[in-house]
Each structure stands twice: as structure tokens, then as C-alpha cells.
Amino acid sequence: MPDDKKHHQNNILTQEQEAILDLYVKRLDEIYNELKAAEKVQVEIETQHLKKILTK
């Protein structure tokens, strides 16, 4: 069996599907990083609010 055909049979996804999956995973990473950044902002807001309350 030629290597080309053997390699193709081992792939579950087509090249197009793999490319779409890669884009999807990259987008999920971006969303995750945006959520982490938003959480940091939220923590900072809450910290500043608590400091304001405690200094009154």
C-alpha cells in the first residue's frame, strides 16, 4: 500500500475539517483569554470598591 494512501486512511478528519477545527480551537483560546482578562478587571473593580467602603 502506498504511503500516501496509508496516511489518508489513518486520518479521521479531512484536511478541510482539520483546518476548521484548528480555527475553532484558536477562537476558543481567544474567548478563554478574554474571559480571564474580564475576570481580572472584575476583581480589580471589586477590590477598589471594598477599599472605598473600608476607608469610609
PEVENGI-V833244 format. One record per backbone hydrogen bond with DSSP energy under -0.5 kcal/mol. NH is the residue of the N-H (numbers start at 1). CO is the residue of the C=O. Records with the same first field share a line. If there is no record, write none. Layout:
NH = CO, CO
This chain:
6 = 2
7 = 3
8 = 4
9 = 5
10 = 6
11 = 7, 8
18 = 14
19 = 15
20 = 16
21 = 17
22 = 18
23 = 19
24 = 20
25 = 21
26 = 22
27 = 23
28 = 24
29 = 25
30 = 26
31 = 27
32 = 28
33 = 29
34 = 30
35 = 31
36 = 32
37 = 33
38 = 34
39 = 35
40 = 36
41 = 37
42 = 38
43 = 39
44 = 40
45 = 41
46 = 42
47 = 43
48 = 44
49 = 45
50 = 46
51 = 47
52 = 48
53 = 49
54 = 50
55 = 51
56 = 53
